[in-house]
Amino acid sequence: MIPPNNINSNSCREEGRGPSAIAKMMIIYGIIFLFLQGLILSASALAVIDSVSGSPLQVRTGSFAGALASPMAVSSDDVVLDISPGASRYIKGAVSVNYEGFFGNGGQLKSVSEITGLLGEAGISSNDSLVIAGECLPCGGGPSPAIFSYWFLKYLGHEKVRVLDGSIDDWAAAGQNVSNVSATRPKTEYTPHLKPELLATYEFVVSGGAQIVDARLARDYEIGSIPGAINIPYEELLEDGRMAPEEDLQKVLVSLEKDRPVVVYTNVGVEASLVWFALTLSGYDARLYSWRDWLENQPKFNYELTDIEARPNPVRSGQATSITASFQETQAKEISETKETKETASAENSNSSNDEVKLTVKGCATCGFGSPQGFANLDRKDGYVQIGSSGKTSLPSDVSTNEQKADSTLRCSAIVNGPDGSERARTSLLHTTGGKYVGIWNADVAPGIYKVSIVATASGNAETFVDVLEIEVTG
């Protein structure tokens, strides 16, 4: 290397007080070389992560970078909280709290005291710096349970909380340690500082001041939704099992106004949290809600399922069977019964084996909570069946006014569940005559007993009649 002209090497040697200018320059160049080499090695490591995960590396910026933590961004000062149900592999040192424990019977959120007690038992305090990891593999995986847990912790007022940007496979691919068991921490007390503005109430929703987003899949939105809601399916915010890049999220949310609050809902709110997350980090005033709460606050469903059958039943595998459901408007029934004597009604009930078929209503078959098919991808493959539409049909002149009202507003779908409980098909039932609705199911499935549930909606109200029919499929 030729030294710069303005350097007097002789005078440097005469100083006798340290390395020459040439040596200093070589040291500086060496430091720069090592720095660049480190950048190259880091890029190589990230490329390994990318090749293992099979998805392009997403570089987060702004508020997204503060809420989504890459495996390399998790420090020893962070407490990793794994919310997976029944996990068999954990990030080393992670504490396990199953997010399903946040819910009580019927999919309702437990009380704040119950959930803070659960966190305290696991050794989590409100001052901890948390990184939430994990997913629900039986439900198809994905970040929605972790991001829902993020929402709930924010609702509790937790300040320092992030979500791991990726799965445990991404963590392992980054060279980070994993373990077959979760860690334990000393019990503590979790002190909440609630932010109720993150959770929408029924009163807030019906007030009309907010934009309403139905984040369920389009087929569920079409069956029934909150009046005025627009459909932004949560899946549109995902890319390769992670939150999509910010620029793609902005395209999905572009129809929403930033100067008005936004209420987002799915059946119990878990998957809606993905949309809430993207909205909040994009500067919107977003609140979480649930379709179930909306239904529970609606007037009584005014129809009853009086009969249901499939023909043929049994049906051979690969052949079609028709499903017929009969409905009667409750009000019309009550009016007609008042015109008859109690003795006549009693006699008719005793003489007709098909009259007043008693069907048990157990809740919502499509809510997802407590059953794999509702959360995940089991019903999002080629087993899904959709035929016809549930549009209005002209009625014969001899149909009563009450029957016309029922038939013109009632919509229903049949959901076929397999022997393992997973959803195999869903078909719209079309109105034919009177209170009868008919649909076709192509039983292109393995032999077994398949149970049918009916989801019915009318004037914004809905009811689910669970496991009201069994169809035997033979070989």
Secondary structure, DSSP 8 states (H G I E B T S, - for coil): ----TT--HHHHHHH-SS--HHHHHHHHHHHHHHHHHHHHHHHHHHHHHHHHHTS------HHHHHHEE-GGG--TTSEEEE--TT-S-EETT-EE--GGGGB-GGG-B--HHHHHHHHHHTT--TTS-EEEE---GGGT--SHHHHHHHHHHHHTT--SEEEESS-HHHHHHTT--EESS-B------------GGGB--HHHHHTS-SEEEE-S-HHHHHH---TT-EE--GGGGEETTEE--HHHHHHHTTTS-TTS-EEEEESSSTTHHHHHHHHHHTT--EEEEEHHHHHHTS----EEEEEEEEESSSEETTSEEEEEEEEEEHHHHHHHHHTS-HHHHHHHHHH-TTTT------S-TTS-TTSHHHHSGGGSSTT----S--------TTS-HHHHHHHHH-EEEEEEE-TTS-EEEEEEEEE-STTEEEEEEE--S-SEEEEEEEEEEETTEEEEEEEEEEEEEE-
